[in-house]
Amino acid sequence: MATPVFESMKREFGTELDLPPGFRSVTLREAGDAFAHATANASELGAGALVFVGRFDLSEFAVVLEPDEPLSTARRAFYAGMVALADTLAGQAPPDKPIEFHWPDAVYVDGGIVGGGRLAWSKGAEDQPPDWLVFGAMVRTVSLTEGDAGLRPLSAALEDEGFEGLESGRLAESFSRHLMTVVDTWQEKGFEAVANQYLPRLAPDKGASRTIDGGGDLMIRRVGKSEIEPRSLVTALSKPSWLDPKTGGPR
């Protein structure tokens, strides 16, 4: 079985966050941008570096990965990150609180968007391992918008949804542990097992069956139709659907 893209994450972990072996923390000031910092410095930071920004209203972090498989398949690491992010939230959520993905990158809680994930990679040939990947995540923990939450029905914050353990650092720590669990699943059972954790969280699409192909693209087959509708992961990741470019936070 092929070794997952995270196999090379063997670094001494840092002290700012309580991270499992394989990770080390890099903490930025509140005005920092974890994803941008990790992407700009990925080569120097090395595999397993988890860049974290301590903010009151957002949990924001990004992890550097060093794949040992071709870029064309290594991007599937994005789905492992999303599964770990959803599992992190599920562990702090009230009972039966629905957590969904809107393909591929947005995370919704009970119908409201709380954030999502994104992926960057070094330039290189599709058939060669990239020097690095960076998976980044951002989750709105507390809403700073004045007024009734009913006036912004498409947005949500974990505090308003009854979540516990909202400290941004604790969420980053939990994510790292869940990511390692997903890594182990990938190692033992292959990527299909990761896809089988991601796909059930997709927002329902009546009459459609969905799979993820070897390159990470979404394949949609609809009842009564023979053709398959492909959705390109690379295209979708080029512009995060959940990110507000004006505020730099979740929409």
C-alpha positions as CSV (number, residue, x, y, z in Angstrom):
1,M,0.0,0.0,0.0
2,A,1.3,3.5,-0.9
3,T,2.5,5.5,2.0
4,P,0.3,8.6,2.7
5,V,1.6,12.1,2.0
6,F,2.1,12.7,5.7
7,E,4.7,10.0,6.3
8,S,7.5,12.5,6.5
9,M,6.0,14.5,9.3
10,K,8.7,13.6,11.9
11,R,9.6,16.7,13.8
12,E,10.0,17.6,17.5
13,F,6.8,19.4,18.5
14,G,6.8,22.8,20.1
15,T,5.7,24.1,23.4
16,E,3.2,26.9,22.6
17,L,0.5,24.3,21.8
18,D,0.1,20.8,23.1
19,L,0.6,18.9,19.9
20,P,1.3,15.3,19.2
21,P,4.6,14.0,18.0
22,G,5.1,14.8,14.3
23,F,4.0,18.5,14.8
24,R,5.7,21.6,16.1
25,S,3.9,24.9,16.7
26,V,4.7,28.3,15.1
27,T,2.6,31.0,16.8
28,L,1.9,34.3,15.1
29,R,0.5,37.5,16.5
30,E,-3.2,38.2,16.2
31,A,-2.8,40.2,13.0
32,G,-1.0,37.4,11.3
33,D,-2.2,35.1,8.5
34,A,-1.5,31.5,9.3
35,F,-2.1,30.2,5.8
36,A,-0.1,32.9,4.1
37,H,2.8,32.5,6.5
38,A,2.9,28.8,6.1
39,T,2.7,29.0,2.3
40,A,5.5,31.6,2.1
41,N,7.8,29.8,4.4
42,A,6.9,26.2,3.9
43,S,10.3,25.1,2.7
44,E,12.0,26.6,5.8
45,L,9.3,25.5,8.3
46,G,9.4,21.9,7.1
47,A,6.8,19.1,7.4
48,G,4.7,19.0,10.5
49,A,5.0,22.8,11.3
50,L,1.6,24.0,12.5
51,V,1.3,27.7,12.2
52,F,-1.3,29.2,14.5
53,V,-2.8,32.6,15.0
54,G,-4.3,33.3,18.5
55,R,-7.5,35.2,18.0
56,F,-10.7,35.7,20.1
57,D,-13.2,35.4,17.2
58,L,-11.4,32.9,14.9
59,S,-9.5,29.7,15.1
60,E,-6.9,29.9,12.4
61,F,-4.1,27.5,11.6
62,A,-2.2,25.9,8.8
63,V,0.0,22.8,8.6
64,V,2.9,22.1,6.3
65,L,3.1,18.6,4.6
66,E,5.9,17.1,2.6
67,P,4.3,14.5,0.2
68,D,6.2,11.5,-1.1
69,E,3.7,10.9,-4.0
70,P,3.0,12.8,-7.2
71,L,1.3,16.1,-6.9
72,S,-1.6,14.8,-9.0
73,T,-2.6,12.5,-6.2
74,A,-1.0,14.3,-3.2
75,R,-3.7,17.0,-3.3
76,R,-6.1,14.4,-1.9
77,A,-4.5,15.4,1.4
78,F,-7.0,18.2,1.3
79,Y,-9.8,15.8,2.1
80,A,-7.9,14.4,5.1
81,G,-7.6,17.9,6.4
82,M,-11.3,18.5,6.0
83,V,-12.2,15.2,7.7
84,A,-10.0,16.1,10.6
85,L,-11.5,19.6,10.8
86,A,-15.1,18.2,10.9
87,D,-14.1,15.6,13.5
88,T,-12.6,18.4,15.6
89,L,-15.8,20.4,15.5
90,A,-18.0,17.3,16.1
91,G,-16.1,16.6,19.3
92,Q,-17.2,20.0,20.7
93,A,-20.7,20.2,19.2
94,P,-24.0,19.8,21.0
95,P,-25.6,16.4,20.4
96,D,-27.0,15.9,16.9
97,K,-25.7,19.3,15.7
98,P,-25.3,18.9,11.9
99,I,-21.9,19.6,10.4
100,E,-21.8,19.6,6.6
101,F,-19.4,20.3,3.8
102,H,-20.3,22.3,0.7
103,W,-17.9,20.8,-1.8
104,P,-15.1,21.0,-1.5
105,D,-14.0,23.5,1.1
106,A,-16.8,25.1,3.1
107,V,-17.9,24.0,6.5
108,Y,-21.5,24.6,7.6
109,V,-23.0,24.1,11.1
110,D,-26.8,23.7,11.2
111,G,-27.1,25.5,7.8
112,G,-24.8,28.4,8.6
113,I,-21.2,28.8,7.3
114,V,-18.6,28.8,10.0
115,G,-15.4,28.6,7.9
116,G,-13.5,26.0,5.8
117,G,-10.3,24.7,4.5
118,R,-7.9,25.5,1.7
119,L,-4.8,24.0,0.1
120,A,-1.6,25.4,-1.5
121,W,1.2,23.5,-3.1
122,S,4.7,24.2,-4.5
123,K,5.2,24.6,-8.2
124,G,6.3,21.5,-10.1
125,A,5.3,18.7,-12.4
126,E,2.1,16.8,-11.8
127,D,3.9,13.5,-12.0
128,Q,6.5,14.4,-9.3
129,P,6.2,14.9,-5.6
130,P,5.8,18.6,-4.7
131,D,8.3,20.1,-2.2
132,W,5.4,20.9,0.1
133,L,1.7,21.2,0.6
134,V,-0.1,23.5,3.1
135,F,-3.5,22.8,4.4
136,G,-5.1,25.8,6.1
137,A,-8.3,26.1,8.1
138,M,-10.3,28.9,9.6
139,V,-13.4,28.6,11.8
140,R,-15.5,31.5,13.3
141,T,-15.8,30.8,17.0
142,V,-17.5,34.1,18.1
143,S,-19.5,36.5,16.0
144,L,-18.4,40.1,16.3
145,T,-21.3,41.3,14.1
146,E,-23.9,43.4,15.9
147,G,-27.5,42.7,15.6
148,D,-29.7,39.6,15.6
149,A,-28.1,36.5,14.2
150,G,-31.4,36.0,12.2
151,L,-30.4,38.9,10.0
152,R,-27.4,36.9,8.8
153,P,-28.9,33.4,8.3
154,L,-26.1,32.2,6.1
155,S,-23.4,32.9,8.7
156,A,-22.8,31.1,12.0
157,A,-20.4,31.1,14.9
158,L,-19.6,28.2,17.2
159,E,-20.6,30.1,20.3
160,D,-24.0,30.8,18.9
161,E,-24.4,27.1,18.0
162,G,-23.8,25.9,21.5
163,F,-20.3,24.6,21.1
164,E,-17.9,24.0,24.0
165,G,-14.2,24.4,24.2
166,L,-14.0,27.4,21.9
167,E,-10.5,28.5,22.7
168,S,-8.8,28.7,19.3
169,G,-5.6,27.0,20.6
170,R,-7.5,24.0,21.9
171,L,-9.2,23.6,18.5
172,A,-5.9,23.6,16.7
173,E,-4.5,21.0,19.2
174,S,-7.6,18.8,18.6
175,F,-7.2,19.2,14.8
176,S,-3.7,17.9,15.0
177,R,-4.7,14.8,16.8
178,H,-7.6,14.1,14.5
179,L,-5.4,14.6,11.5
180,M,-3.0,12.0,12.8
181,T,-6.0,9.6,13.2
182,V,-7.0,10.2,9.6
183,V,-3.3,9.7,8.6
184,D,-3.4,6.3,10.3
185,T,-6.6,5.4,8.5
186,W,-5.0,6.3,5.1
187,Q,-2.0,4.2,5.9
188,E,-3.9,1.2,7.0
189,K,-6.9,1.2,4.6
190,G,-6.0,3.5,1.7
191,F,-7.5,6.8,0.5
192,E,-10.9,5.3,-0.1
193,A,-11.4,5.0,3.6
194,V,-10.7,8.8,4.0
195,A,-13.1,9.6,1.1
196,N,-15.7,7.5,2.9
197,Q,-15.5,9.8,5.9
198,Y,-15.6,12.9,3.8
199,L,-18.5,12.1,1.4
200,P,-21.2,11.5,4.0
201,R,-20.8,15.0,5.3
202,L,-21.5,16.6,1.9
203,A,-24.7,18.6,1.7
204,P,-27.4,16.4,0.2
205,D,-27.8,16.3,-3.5
206,K,-31.0,14.4,-4.2
207,G,-30.7,11.7,-6.8
208,A,-26.9,11.9,-7.0
209,S,-24.2,9.4,-6.0
210,R,-20.8,10.9,-5.5
211,T,-17.2,9.5,-5.4
212,I,-13.7,11.0,-5.4
213,D,-11.3,9.9,-8.1
214,G,-7.6,9.2,-7.9
215,G,-6.8,12.9,-8.5
216,G,-9.2,14.3,-6.0
217,D,-11.9,15.3,-8.4
218,L,-15.5,14.8,-7.5
219,M,-17.5,12.5,-9.7
220,I,-21.3,12.9,-9.7
221,R,-23.6,10.3,-11.2
222,R,-27.3,11.2,-11.3
223,V,-30.2,8.8,-11.3
224,G,-31.4,8.0,-14.9
225,K,-28.2,9.4,-16.5
226,S,-25.3,7.4,-17.8
227,E,-22.8,10.3,-18.0
228,I,-20.6,11.3,-15.0
229,E,-20.4,15.0,-14.0
230,P,-16.8,15.8,-13.0
231,R,-15.8,18.6,-10.6
232,S,-12.2,19.7,-10.7
233,L,-10.6,19.9,-7.3
234,V,-7.8,22.1,-8.6
235,T,-10.3,24.6,-10.1
236,A,-12.4,24.6,-6.9
237,L,-9.4,25.2,-4.7
238,S,-8.2,28.2,-6.7
239,K,-10.8,30.4,-4.9
240,P,-12.0,29.4,-1.5
241,S,-15.8,29.5,-1.5
242,W,-16.1,30.3,2.2
243,L,-13.6,33.2,2.4
244,D,-14.6,36.8,2.3
245,P,-11.8,38.6,0.5
246,K,-12.8,41.9,2.1
247,T,-12.6,40.8,5.7
248,G,-10.2,38.0,5.3
249,G,-12.5,35.8,7.4
250,P,-15.4,33.4,6.7
251,R,-18.4,34.9,4.8
